[in-house]
């Protein structure tokens, strides 16, 4: 039986720039940075060191060559924040592309783009 989501695979064009975006702008931490010595590198990031779910950054080009049948599209991720207004302000000040802060039936939310133009959403959850 599955009881939680462990890792989300994010296939990116530039691992260095993407890890820089997530750590320097979005406030994530690097949990691990592994390299198999044959060009395969994966970087695990998370909002905190004790997060139950993490994101693993993979080299999209390399994975496409190894497993061409995989769907390498960006997953649609929804993050939660306890202080949405402050996070929106912080992201804006860090020159992260952010969408309008809107109220949905499920709560207030805004979207943002990473360094490669992939969009994600953040919802207020207290």
N, CA, C and O atoms as a GROMACS GRO file, in nm:
protein
  504
    1UNK      N    1   0.083  -0.118   0.000
    1UNK     CA    2   0.000   0.000   0.000
    1UNK      C    3   0.088   0.125   0.000
    1UNK      O    4   0.186   0.132   0.075
    2UNK      N    5   0.056   0.222  -0.083
    2UNK     CA    6   0.129   0.349  -0.087
    2UNK      C    7   0.076   0.438   0.024
    2UNK      O    8  -0.046   0.453   0.039
    3UNK      N    9   0.168   0.497   0.103
    3UNK     CA   10   0.122   0.582   0.213
    3UNK      C   11   0.171   0.726   0.206
    3UNK      O   12   0.129   0.808   0.288
    4UNK      N   13   0.258   0.760   0.110
    4UNK     CA   14   0.299   0.900   0.093
    4UNK      C   15   0.379   0.914  -0.036
    4UNK      O   16   0.428   0.816  -0.092
    5UNK      N   17   0.391   1.039  -0.083
    5UNK     CA   18   0.474   1.069  -0.199
    5UNK      C   19   0.615   1.095  -0.147
    5UNK      O   20   0.634   1.182  -0.061
    6UNK      N   21   0.712   1.023  -0.197
    6UNK     CA   22   0.850   1.038  -0.149
    6UNK      C   23   0.928   1.142  -0.227
    6UNK      O   24   0.978   1.239  -0.169
    7UNK      N   25   0.939   1.123  -0.357
    7UNK     CA   26   1.015   1.216  -0.441
    7UNK      C   27   0.939   1.244  -0.569
    7UNK      O   28   0.864   1.161  -0.620
    8UNK      N   29   0.961   1.365  -0.619
    8UNK     CA   30   0.905   1.406  -0.748
    8UNK      C   31   1.023   1.429  -0.841
    8UNK      O   32   1.114   1.506  -0.809
    9UNK      N   33   1.021   1.364  -0.955
    9UNK     CA   34   1.129   1.379  -1.052
    9UNK      C   35   1.102   1.501  -1.139
    9UNK      O   36   0.995   1.512  -1.199
   10UNK      N   37   1.197   1.591  -1.146
   10UNK     CA   38   1.186   1.711  -1.229
   10UNK      C   39   1.302   1.706  -1.328
   10UNK      O   40   1.419   1.714  -1.290
   11UNK      N   41   1.268   1.695  -1.456
   11UNK     CA   42   1.369   1.684  -1.561
   11UNK      C   43   1.397   1.824  -1.614
   11UNK      O   44   1.307   1.891  -1.665
   12UNK      N   45   1.522   1.867  -1.602
   12UNK     CA   46   1.558   2.005  -1.634
   12UNK      C   47   1.672   2.010  -1.737
   12UNK      O   48   1.748   1.915  -1.752
   13UNK      N   49   1.680   2.123  -1.806
   13UNK     CA   50   1.784   2.141  -1.907
   13UNK      C   51   1.918   2.177  -1.845
   13UNK      O   52   2.023   2.138  -1.899
   14UNK      N   53   1.918   2.249  -1.734
   14UNK     CA   54   2.042   2.294  -1.672
   14UNK      C   55   2.031   2.274  -1.520
   14UNK      O   56   1.971   2.354  -1.450
   15UNK      N   57   2.090   2.165  -1.473
   15UNK     CA   58   2.081   2.132  -1.331
   15UNK      C   59   2.144   2.240  -1.243
   15UNK      O   60   2.087   2.275  -1.139
   16UNK      N   61   2.258   2.293  -1.282
   16UNK     CA   62   2.327   2.394  -1.201
   16UNK      C   63   2.240   2.518  -1.182
   16UNK      O   64   2.224   2.566  -1.070
   17UNK      N   65   2.186   2.570  -1.291
   17UNK     CA   66   2.102   2.690  -1.283
   17UNK      C   67   1.972   2.663  -1.208
   17UNK      O   68   1.922   2.750  -1.135
   18UNK      N   69   1.918   2.544  -1.225
   18UNK     CA   70   1.792   2.511  -1.159
   18UNK      C   71   1.812   2.494  -1.009
   18UNK      O   72   1.729   2.541  -0.930
   19UNK      N   73   1.918   2.427  -0.967
   19UNK     CA   74   1.942   2.412  -0.823
   19UNK      C   75   1.970   2.550  -0.761
   19UNK      O   76   1.933   2.576  -0.647
   20UNK      N   77   2.036   2.634  -0.835
   20UNK     CA   78   2.062   2.772  -0.789
   20UNK      C   79   1.930   2.847  -0.769
   20UNK      O   80   1.912   2.915  -0.668
   21UNK      N   81   1.837   2.834  -0.865
   21UNK     CA   82   1.706   2.898  -0.852
   21UNK      C   83   1.636   2.850  -0.725
   21UNK      O   84   1.593   2.932  -0.643
   22UNK      N   85   1.625   2.719  -0.709
   22UNK     CA   86   1.548   2.664  -0.598
   22UNK      C   87   1.612   2.695  -0.462
   22UNK      O   88   1.541   2.716  -0.364
   23UNK      N   89   1.745   2.698  -0.455
   23UNK     CA   90   1.809   2.723  -0.326
   23UNK      C   91   1.823   2.873  -0.297
   23UNK      O   92   1.795   2.917  -0.186
   24UNK      N   93   1.866   2.951  -0.395
   24UNK     CA   94   1.892   3.092  -0.371
   24UNK      C   95   1.767   3.179  -0.377
   24UNK      O   96   1.759   3.280  -0.307
   25UNK      N   97   1.670   3.142  -0.458
   25UNK     CA   98   1.550   3.225  -0.473
   25UNK      C   99   1.428   3.167  -0.401
   25UNK      O  100   1.354   3.242  -0.336
   26UNK      N  101   1.407   3.036  -0.411
   26UNK     CA  102   1.286   2.976  -0.354
   26UNK      C  103   1.306   2.926  -0.210
   26UNK      O  104   1.210   2.885  -0.145
   27UNK      N  105   1.430   2.927  -0.161
   27UNK     CA  106   1.456   2.891  -0.022
   27UNK      C  107   1.465   2.743   0.009
   27UNK      O  108   1.458   2.704   0.125
   28UNK      N  109   1.480   2.660  -0.093
   28UNK     CA  110   1.496   2.517  -0.070
   28UNK      C  111   1.639   2.486  -0.027
   28UNK      O  112   1.728   2.571  -0.040
   29UNK      N  113   1.662   2.366   0.023
   29UNK     CA  114   1.795   2.319   0.061
   29UNK      C  115   1.831   2.197  -0.023
   29UNK      O  116   1.743   2.122  -0.065
   30UNK      N  117   1.959   2.178  -0.047
   30UNK     CA  118   2.006   2.056  -0.114
   30UNK      C  119   2.014   1.947  -0.008
   30UNK      O  120   2.085   1.961   0.092
   31UNK      N  121   1.941   1.840  -0.030
   31UNK     CA  122   1.941   1.725   0.062
   31UNK      C  123   2.055   1.631   0.025
   31UNK      O  124   2.124   1.578   0.112
   32UNK      N  125   2.074   1.610  -0.105
   32UNK     CA  126   2.185   1.527  -0.152
   32UNK      C  127   2.219   1.565  -0.295
   32UNK      O  128   2.135   1.615  -0.370
   33UNK      N  129   2.343   1.540  -0.332
   33UNK     CA  130   2.392   1.566  -0.468
   33UNK      C  131   2.476   1.445  -0.506
   33UNK      O  132   2.588   1.428  -0.458
   34UNK      N  133   2.421   1.362  -0.592
   34UNK     CA  134   2.485   1.235  -0.626
   34UNK      C  135   2.528   1.232  -0.772
   34UNK      O  136   2.465   1.292  -0.859
   35UNK      N  137   2.638   1.162  -0.797
   35UNK     CA  138   2.690   1.145  -0.932
   35UNK      C  139   2.741   1.002  -0.942
   35UNK      O  140   2.820   0.958  -0.859
   36UNK      N  141   2.696   0.929  -1.043
   36UNK     CA  142   2.739   0.790  -1.055
   36UNK      C  143   2.876   0.774  -1.120
   36UNK      O  144   2.922   0.662  -1.141
   37UNK      N  145   2.942   0.886  -1.154
   37UNK     CA  146   3.074   0.880  -1.214
   37UNK      C  147   3.071   0.856  -1.364
   37UNK      O  148   3.176   0.851  -1.428
   38UNK      N  149   2.952   0.840  -1.420
   38UNK     CA  150   2.939   0.815  -1.564
   38UNK      C  151   2.848   0.919  -1.628
   38UNK      O  152   2.784   0.892  -1.730
   39UNK      N  153   2.843   1.039  -1.569
   39UNK     CA  154   2.765   1.147  -1.626
   39UNK      C  155   2.624   1.159  -1.573
   39UNK      O  156   2.554   1.255  -1.605
   40UNK      N  157   2.580   1.063  -1.493
   40UNK     CA  158   2.445   1.066  -1.436
   40UNK      C  159   2.450   1.134  -1.299
   40UNK      O  160   2.509   1.082  -1.205
   41UNK      N  161   2.387   1.251  -1.290
   41UNK     CA  162   2.386   1.326  -1.165
   41UNK      C  163   2.241   1.356  -1.128
   41UNK      O  164   2.160   1.388  -1.214
   42UNK      N  165   2.210   1.345  -1.000
   42UNK     CA  166   2.077   1.381  -0.951
   42UNK      C  167   2.094   1.460  -0.822
   42UNK      O  168   2.174   1.426  -0.735
   43UNK      N  169   2.016   1.567  -0.812
   43UNK     CA  170   2.024   1.658  -0.699
   43UNK      C  171   1.888   1.660  -0.630
   43UNK      O  172   1.787   1.696  -0.691
   44UNK      N  173   1.887   1.620  -0.504
   44UNK     CA  174   1.763   1.618  -0.427
   44UNK      C  175   1.751   1.747  -0.348
   44UNK      O  176   1.842   1.784  -0.273
   45UNK      N  177   1.636   1.815  -0.364
   45UNK     CA  178   1.611   1.941  -0.294
   45UNK      C  179   1.477   1.932  -0.222
   45UNK      O  180   1.390   1.853  -0.259
   46UNK      N  181   1.463   2.013  -0.118
   46UNK     CA  182   1.337   2.015  -0.043
   46UNK      C  183   1.327   2.148   0.031
   46UNK      O  184   1.428   2.215   0.054
   47UNK      N  185   1.203   2.188   0.067
   47UNK     CA  186   1.187   2.314   0.139
   47UNK      C  187   1.252   2.313   0.277
   47UNK      O  188   1.296   2.417   0.326
   48UNK      N  189   1.259   2.196   0.340
   48UNK     CA  190   1.327   2.180   0.469
   48UNK      C  191   1.394   2.044   0.471
   48UNK      O  192   1.358   1.956   0.393
   49UNK      N  193   1.490   2.026   0.560
   49UNK     CA  194   1.560   1.898   0.568
   49UNK      C  195   1.470   1.784   0.616
   49UNK      O  196   1.501   1.667   0.591
   50UNK      N  197   1.361   1.816   0.684
   50UNK     CA  198   1.273   1.711   0.733
   50UNK      C  199   1.143   1.700   0.653
   50UNK      O  200   1.045   1.641   0.701
   51UNK      N  201   1.141   1.756   0.534
   51UNK     CA  202   1.023   1.747   0.448
   51UNK      C  203   0.997   1.602   0.411
   51UNK      O  204   1.091   1.525   0.389
   52UNK      N  205   0.871   1.565   0.404
   52UNK     CA  206   0.836   1.427   0.367
   52UNK      C  207   0.850   1.400   0.218
   52UNK      O  208   0.872   1.287   0.177
   53UNK      N  209   0.838   1.506   0.137
   53UNK     CA  210   0.850   1.492  -0.008
   53UNK      C  211   0.961   1.582  -0.057
   53UNK      O  212   0.972   1.697  -0.013
   54UNK      N  213   1.041   1.533  -0.148
   54UNK     CA  214   1.149   1.613  -0.205
   54UNK      C  215   1.139   1.612  -0.358
   54UNK      O  216   1.065   1.533  -0.416
   55UNK      N  217   1.215   1.701  -0.419
   55UNK     CA  218   1.222   1.709  -0.565
   55UNK      C  219   1.362   1.664  -0.606
   55UNK      O  220   1.461   1.706  -0.546
   56UNK      N  221   1.369   1.579  -0.707
   56UNK     CA  222   1.499   1.535  -0.758
   56UNK      C  223   1.517   1.593  -0.897
   56UNK      O  224   1.437   1.568  -0.988
   57UNK      N  225   1.623   1.671  -0.913
   57UNK     CA  226   1.653   1.734  -1.041
   57UNK      C  227   1.739   1.640  -1.125
   57UNK      O  228   1.848   1.600  -1.084
   58UNK      N  229   1.688   1.605  -1.243
   58UNK     CA  230   1.760   1.517  -1.335
   58UNK      C  231   1.791   1.592  -1.463
   58UNK      O  232   1.722   1.687  -1.500
   59UNK      N  233   1.897   1.550  -1.530
   59UNK     CA  234   1.936   1.606  -1.660
   59UNK      C  235   1.840   1.552  -1.766
   59UNK      O  236   1.842   1.433  -1.798
   60UNK      N  237   1.756   1.641  -1.819
   60UNK     CA  238   1.652   1.601  -1.914
   60UNK      C  239   1.710   1.535  -2.039
   60UNK      O  240   1.659   1.432  -2.084
   61UNK      N  241   1.814   1.592  -2.094
   61UNK     CA  242   1.874   1.539  -2.217
   61UNK      C  243   1.928   1.398  -2.196
   61UNK      O  244   1.907   1.310  -2.280
   62UNK      N  245   1.996   1.376  -2.086
   62UNK     CA  246   2.053   1.244  -2.057
   62UNK      C  247   1.944   1.140  -2.034
   62UNK      O  248   1.952   1.029  -2.087
   63UNK      N  249   1.842   1.175  -1.959
   63UNK     CA  250   1.731   1.082  -1.932
   63UNK      C  251   1.657   1.049  -2.062
   63UNK      O  252   1.616   0.935  -2.083
   64UNK      N  253   1.640   1.149  -2.149
   64UNK     CA  254   1.573   1.126  -2.278
   64UNK      C  255   1.648   1.024  -2.363
   64UNK      O  256   1.587   0.944  -2.433
   65UNK      N  257   1.781   1.028  -2.357
   65UNK     CA  258   1.862   0.931  -2.433
   65UNK      C  259   1.854   0.792  -2.371
   65UNK      O  260   1.846   0.692  -2.442
   66UNK      N  261   1.855   0.787  -2.238
   66UNK     CA  262   1.853   0.658  -2.168
   66UNK      C  263   1.716   0.591  -2.175
   66UNK      O  264   1.708   0.469  -2.193
   67UNK      N  265   1.609   0.670  -2.162
   67UNK     CA  266   1.474   0.614  -2.160
   67UNK      C  267   1.381   0.702  -2.243
   67UNK      O  268   1.303   0.779  -2.187
   68UNK      N  269   1.388   0.691  -2.375
   68UNK     CA  270   1.308   0.778  -2.461
   68UNK      C  271   1.157   0.764  -2.444
   68UNK      O  272   1.082   0.851  -2.487
   69UNK      N  273   1.113   0.657  -2.382
   69UNK     CA  274   0.969   0.637  -2.362
   69UNK      C  275   0.913   0.717  -2.244
   69UNK      O  276   0.791   0.728  -2.230
   70UNK      N  277   0.999   0.772  -2.160
   70UNK     CA  278   0.952   0.847  -2.043
   70UNK      C  279   0.888   0.980  -2.081
   70UNK      O  280   0.929   1.045  -2.177
   71UNK      N  281   0.788   1.018  -2.006
   71UNK     CA  282   0.727   1.150  -2.019
   71UNK      C  283   0.812   1.247  -1.938
   71UNK      O  284   0.815   1.239  -1.815
   72UNK      N  285   0.880   1.338  -2.004
   72UNK     CA  286   0.973   1.429  -1.938
   72UNK      C  287   0.911   1.567  -1.914
   72UNK      O  288   0.983   1.661  -1.880
   73UNK      N  289   0.780   1.579  -1.932
   73UNK     CA  290   0.713   1.707  -1.908
   73UNK      C  291   0.720   1.744  -1.760
   73UNK      O  292   0.734   1.658  -1.673
   74UNK      N  293   0.708   1.872  -1.734
   74UNK     CA  294   0.712   1.921  -1.597
   74UNK      C  295   0.581   1.886  -1.526
   74UNK      O  296   0.472   1.912  -1.579
   75UNK      N  297   0.592   1.828  -1.405
   75UNK     CA  298   0.469   1.797  -1.332
   75UNK      C  299   0.404   1.925  -1.280
   75UNK      O  300   0.472   2.026  -1.259
   76UNK      N  301   0.275   1.921  -1.261
   76UNK     CA  302   0.202   2.034  -1.205
   76UNK      C  303   0.206   2.020  -1.053
   76UNK      O  304   0.139   1.933  -0.996
   77UNK      N  305   0.284   2.105  -0.988
   77UNK     CA  306   0.302   2.095  -0.843
   77UNK      C  307   0.233   2.209  -0.771
   77UNK      O  308   0.234   2.323  -0.817
   78UNK      N  309   0.174   2.177  -0.658
   78UNK     CA  310   0.111   2.276  -0.572
   78UNK      C  311   0.181   2.270  -0.438
   78UNK      O  312   0.177   2.168  -0.369
   79UNK      N  313   0.244   2.381  -0.401
   79UNK     CA  314   0.311   2.393  -0.272
   79UNK      C  315   0.218   2.464  -0.174
   79UNK      O  316   0.124   2.532  -0.216
   80UNK      N  317   0.244   2.449  -0.044
   80UNK     CA  318   0.168   2.520   0.059
   80UNK      C  319   0.257   2.618   0.131
   80UNK      O  320   0.377   2.595   0.146
   81UNK      N  321   0.199   2.728   0.176
   81UNK     CA  322   0.270   2.827   0.256
   81UNK      C  323   0.177   2.877   0.366
   81UNK      O  324   0.057   2.894   0.344
   82UNK      N  325   0.233   2.900   0.483
   82UNK     CA  326   0.155   2.953   0.594
   82UNK      C  327   0.146   3.105   0.588
   82UNK      O  328   0.058   3.164   0.650
   83UNK      N  329   0.237   3.169   0.514
   83UNK     CA  330   0.237   3.315   0.503
   83UNK      C  331   0.250   3.353   0.356
   83UNK      O  332   0.357   3.391   0.309
   84UNK      N  333   0.140   3.341   0.285
   84UNK     CA  334   0.139   3.361   0.140
   84UNK      C  335   0.177   3.504   0.101
   84UNK      O  336   0.249   3.524   0.003
   85UNK      N  337   0.128   3.603   0.176
   85UNK     CA  338   0.158   3.742   0.143
   85UNK      C  339   0.308   3.771   0.148
   85UNK      O  340   0.362   3.835   0.059
   86UNK      N  341   0.374   3.722   0.254
   86UNK     CA  342   0.518   3.744   0.268
   86UNK      C  343   0.596   3.671   0.159
   86UNK      O  344   0.691   3.724   0.102
   87UNK      N  345   0.555   3.548   0.130
   87UNK     CA  346   0.623   3.471   0.025
   87UNK      C  347   0.607   3.538  -0.110
   87UNK      O  348   0.702   3.545  -0.188
   88UNK      N  349   0.487   3.587  -0.139
   88UNK     CA  350   0.461   3.658  -0.265
   88UNK      C  351   0.554   3.781  -0.275
   88UNK      O  352   0.612   3.806  -0.380
   89UNK      N  353   0.566   3.855  -0.166
   89UNK     CA  354   0.653   3.972  -0.163
   89UNK      C  355   0.799   3.931  -0.183
   89UNK      O  356   0.871   3.992  -0.262
   90UNK      N  357   0.843   3.826  -0.112
   90UNK     CA  358   0.981   3.778  -0.124
   90UNK      C  359   1.012   3.734  -0.266
   90UNK      O  360   1.117   3.770  -0.321
   91UNK      N  361   0.923   3.656  -0.327
   91UNK     CA  362   0.945   3.609  -0.463
   91UNK      C  363   0.952   3.727  -0.560
   91UNK      O  364   1.037   3.730  -0.649
   92UNK      N  365   0.864   3.823  -0.543
   92UNK     CA  366   0.864   3.941  -0.630
   92UNK      C  367   0.995   4.018  -0.617
   92UNK      O  368   1.052   4.061  -0.717
   93UNK      N  369   1.041   4.036  -0.494
   93UNK     CA  370   1.167   4.108  -0.470
   93UNK      C  371   1.288   4.035  -0.526
   93UNK      O  372   1.387   4.098  -0.563
   94UNK      N  373   1.280   3.903  -0.533
   94UNK     CA  374   1.390   3.822  -0.588
   94UNK      C  375   1.379   3.809  -0.739
   94UNK      O  376   1.453   3.732  -0.801
   95UNK      N  377   1.285   3.884  -0.798
   95UNK     CA  378   1.263   3.887  -0.942
   95UNK      C  379   1.223   3.752  -1.000
   95UNK      O  380   1.261   3.717  -1.112
   96UNK      N  381   1.146   3.676  -0.921
   96UNK     CA  382   1.085   3.553  -0.970
   96UNK      C  383   0.956   3.595  -1.040
   96UNK      O  384   0.881   3.678  -0.989
   97UNK      N  385   0.930   3.538  -1.156
   97UNK     CA  386   0.806   3.567  -1.227
   97UNK      C  387   0.690   3.509  -1.146
   97UNK      O  388   0.682   3.387  -1.126
   98UNK      N  389   0.601   3.597  -1.101
   98UNK     CA  390   0.485   3.552  -1.023
   98UNK      C  391   0.357   3.595  -1.092
   98UNK      O  392   0.353   3.700  -1.156
   99UNK      N  393   0.254   3.514  -1.078
   99UNK     CA  394   0.123   3.549  -1.129
   99UNK      C  395   0.048   3.629  -1.024
   99UNK      O  396   0.100   3.658  -0.916
  100UNK      N  397  -0.071   3.664  -1.057
  100UNK     CA  398  -0.156   3.740  -0.967
  100UNK      C  399  -0.195   3.656  -0.846
  100UNK      O  400  -0.219   3.536  -0.859
  101UNK      N  401  -0.202   3.718  -0.731
  101UNK     CA  402  -0.250   3.653  -0.609
  101UNK      C  403  -0.402   3.648  -0.617
  101UNK      O  404  -0.467   3.753  -0.618
  102UNK      N  405  -0.461   3.528  -0.623
  102UNK     CA  406  -0.605   3.514  -0.644
  102UNK      C  407  -0.668   3.430  -0.533
  102UNK      O  408  -0.601   3.350  -0.467
  103UNK      N  409  -0.798   3.449  -0.516
  103UNK     CA  410  -0.873   3.370  -0.420
  103UNK      C  411  -0.956   3.267  -0.495
  103UNK      O  412  -1.039   3.302  -0.580
  104UNK      N  413  -0.932   3.142  -0.464
  104UNK     CA  414  -1.005   3.030  -0.524
  104UNK      C  415  -1.098   2.973  -0.417
  104UNK      O  416  -1.084   3.008  -0.299
  105UNK      N  417  -1.192   2.888  -0.455
  105UNK     CA  418  -1.278   2.827  -0.353
  105UNK      C  419  -1.199   2.752  -0.244
  105UNK      O  420  -1.243   2.745  -0.129
  106UNK      N  421  -1.084   2.699  -0.281
  106UNK     CA  422  -1.003   2.623  -0.184
  106UNK      C  423  -0.904   2.710  -0.107
  106UNK      O  424  -0.839   2.661  -0.015
  107UNK      N  425  -0.891   2.838  -0.143
  107UNK     CA  426  -0.799   2.928  -0.072
  107UNK      C  427  -0.727   3.022  -0.165
  107UNK      O  428  -0.746   3.020  -0.287
  108UNK      N  429  -0.643   3.108  -0.106
  108UNK     CA  430  -0.565   3.202  -0.186
  108UNK      C  431  -0.443   3.132  -0.245
  108UNK      O  432  -0.383   3.044  -0.183
  109UNK      N  433  -0.408   3.172  -0.368
  109UNK     CA  434  -0.303   3.103  -0.442
  109UNK      C  435  -0.237   3.199  -0.541
  109UNK      O  436  -0.299   3.295  -0.586
  110UNK      N  437  -0.111   3.171  -0.574
  110UNK     CA  438  -0.045   3.238  -0.686
  110UNK      C  439   0.048   3.137  -0.753
  110UNK      O  440   0.090   3.039  -0.692
  111UNK      N  441   0.079   3.164  -0.880
  111UNK     CA  442   0.174   3.077  -0.948
  111UNK      C  443   0.305   3.152  -0.967
  111UNK      O  444   0.311   3.274  -0.957
  112UNK      N  445   0.410   3.075  -0.995
  112UNK     CA  446   0.542   3.133  -1.020
  112UNK      C  447   0.616   3.044  -1.120
  112UNK      O  448   0.585   2.926  -1.137
  113UNK      N  449   0.716   3.105  -1.185
  113UNK     CA  450   0.795   3.031  -1.283
  113UNK      C  451   0.937   3.013  -1.232
  113UNK      O  452   0.994   3.102  -1.169
  114UNK      N  453   0.994   2.896  -1.259
  114UNK     CA  454   1.134   2.874  -1.224
  114UNK      C  455   1.224   2.932  -1.334
  114UNK      O  456   1.175   2.998  -1.425
  115UNK      N  457   1.350   2.907  -1.326
  115UNK     CA  458   1.448   2.962  -1.420
  115UNK      C  459   1.431   2.909  -1.562
  115UNK      O  460   1.482   2.970  -1.656
  116UNK      N  461   1.360   2.798  -1.580
  116UNK     CA  462   1.339   2.741  -1.713
  116UNK      C  463   1.198   2.767  -1.766
  116UNK      O  464   1.159   2.712  -1.869
  117UNK      N  465   1.122   2.850  -1.695
  117UNK     CA  466   0.988   2.885  -1.740
  117UNK      C  467   0.881   2.783  -1.705
  117UNK      O  468   0.770   2.788  -1.758
  118UNK      N  469   0.912   2.691  -1.615
  118UNK     CA  470   0.813   2.595  -1.566
  118UNK      C  471   0.731   2.662  -1.456
  118UNK      O  472   0.786   2.725  -1.366
  119UNK      N  473   0.599   2.648  -1.463
  119UNK     CA  474   0.512   2.713  -1.365
  119UNK      C  475   0.465   2.616  -1.258
  119UNK      O  476   0.435   2.499  -1.285
  120UNK      N  477   0.461   2.667  -1.135
  120UNK     CA  478   0.415   2.593  -1.018
  120UNK      C  479   0.321   2.685  -0.941
  120UNK      O  480   0.320   2.806  -0.964
  121UNK      N  481   0.244   2.630  -0.848
  121UNK     CA  482   0.150   2.710  -0.771
  121UNK      C  483   0.179   2.696  -0.621
  121UNK      O  484   0.233   2.596  -0.575
  122UNK      N  485   0.141   2.801  -0.548
  122UNK     CA  486   0.154   2.801  -0.402
  122UNK      C  487   0.021   2.844  -0.344
  122UNK      O  488  -0.035   2.948  -0.381
  123UNK      N  489  -0.029   2.763  -0.250
  123UNK     CA  490  -0.158   2.792  -0.184
  123UNK      C  491  -0.135   2.818  -0.036
  123UNK      O  492  -0.048   2.757   0.027
  124UNK      N  493  -0.213   2.909   0.018
  124UNK     CA  494  -0.205   2.937   0.161
  124UNK      C  495  -0.270   2.826   0.240
  124UNK      O  496  -0.387   2.794   0.217
  125UNK      N  497  -0.196   2.768   0.332
  125UNK     CA  498  -0.247   2.663   0.422
  125UNK      C  499  -0.193   2.694   0.560
  125UNK      O  500  -0.072   2.689   0.582
  126UNK      N  501  -0.282   2.725   0.651
  126UNK     CA  502  -0.239   2.757   0.789
  126UNK      C  503  -0.255   2.642   0.882
  126UNK      O  504  -0.224   2.654   1.000
   0.00000   0.00000   0.00000
